[in-house]
Amino acid sequence: MVSPIPTSQLPIPTAKDVERFIRRVEITSSCWLMGGSQTRGGYVQFQYQGKRIMCHRFAYIAFEGDIPPDLEIDHLCRVTNCVNPDHLEPVTTKVNLKRDPNNLSTINATKTQCIRQHDLADAYLMPNGERRCLHCAKINNRLSYERNRKQVLQKSQQRKQRLRREKKATEAAGGEWRGPSF
């Protein structure tokens, strides 16, 4: 993907530039679809002043003005090759990602049930912002406790058996058993 050119480095588009741009646009009932080769993300680029620029960025600059610093252009219609200025809005990266229905964070934020079908209204927030289901956390803690309990009991029994063997061996050799040595 081509990195966005800072709008401060771009001259204001001339009428000739805008006319050349509009010739490649197919205006439908709602979107203005830009023709041409697309990036992997579905965005179309436009050659302007000897540089490649994303078409939606050019459309915003040409029809609305400069893109404010630290903001990016969001497609309100979610169509990546749309250049309709009414469908373009400068937003922060965080807002843009939250609006993207295919973004994993957005998908998880809209979930109402966990994978075990528990209601996520009872979920709690981790310090990193992740939601955890309380019911699942209790189940997982119980399972972990049971697994660890078996291991602890097994190790304790093995230790007792080892101490009994040491005691028998010491007494059989005529020595005095003084307990386990640590």
C-alpha positions, -999 to +999 in steps of 0.1 A: +000+000+000+013+035-008+018+056+022-004+087+023+013+119+010+010+146+036-016+171+023+006+200+032+030+188+004+002+187-022-007+218-043-044+227-045-059+207-074-066+228-105-098+226-125-079+205-151-068+180-124-103+177-111-117+173-146-092+145-154-102+129-121-140+131-127-136+115-161-126+082-144-156+083-120-188+064-125-216+082-106-243+058-093-274+065-073-253+069-041-216+063-046-191+078-070-170+048-081-135+053-092-123+031-120-087+018-123-065-008-107-071-014-070-047-021-042-052-053-021-075-033+002-097-022-027-085+014-029-078+031-062-048+054-068-046+085-089-015+101-105-014+137-094+016+161-097+039+132-105+029+113-074+004+085-067-023+095-043-053+075-030-083+086-049-105+091-019-079+114-004-076+134-037-115+137-038-116+150-002-088+176-010-104+186-043-140+191-030-136+197+008-101+211+014-071+199+033-072+167+054-065+178+090-032+164+104-033+131+122-066+122+106-074+098+079-104+096+055-131+072+064-156+059+038-190+063+055-205+040+028-178+013+034-171+012-004-133+016-007-134+028-043-161+054-036-149+091-040-182+108-033-172+137-010-205+133+010-193+098+019-159+108+031-151+120+066-117+128+083-115+107+115-088+093+138-074+058+131-092+046+162-126+058+150-120+044+115-111+010+129-142+009+152-164+017+122-149-011+101-173-041+104-146-065+093-122-054+120-117-081+147-119-055+175-152-043+162-165-078+158-156-087+194-170-055+208-204-062+193-206-098+206-233-104+232-224-140+240-192-159+246-183-191+228-202-211+255-233-190+249-230-171+283-243-135+283-214-111+280-233-085+300-217-102+330-182-099+315-155-079+331-128-057+314-092-067+316-066-039+320-058-042+283-095-036+274-103-073+266-137-086+278-138-119+298-168-139+305-172-144+343-189-178+339-161-191+316-135-177+339-150-196+369-152-228+348-116-225+336-103-217+372-121-248+385-106-270+358-072-256+364-076-262+402-086-298+396-057-304+372-032-289+397-048-306+427-042-340+412-005-331+404+001-318+439-015-349+455+005-372+433+038-354+442+029-355+479+023-392+478+055-398+459+074-378+485+059-398+513+068-431+496+103-419+491+107-409+528+093-443+539+119-461+517+147-439+531+136-446+567+135-484+561+169-484+544+184-463+572+170-485+599+179-517+580+215-504+578+215-500+616+213-462+615+189-439+633+162-422+612+163-385+618+136-375+593+139-360+559+170-340+552+163-307+534 
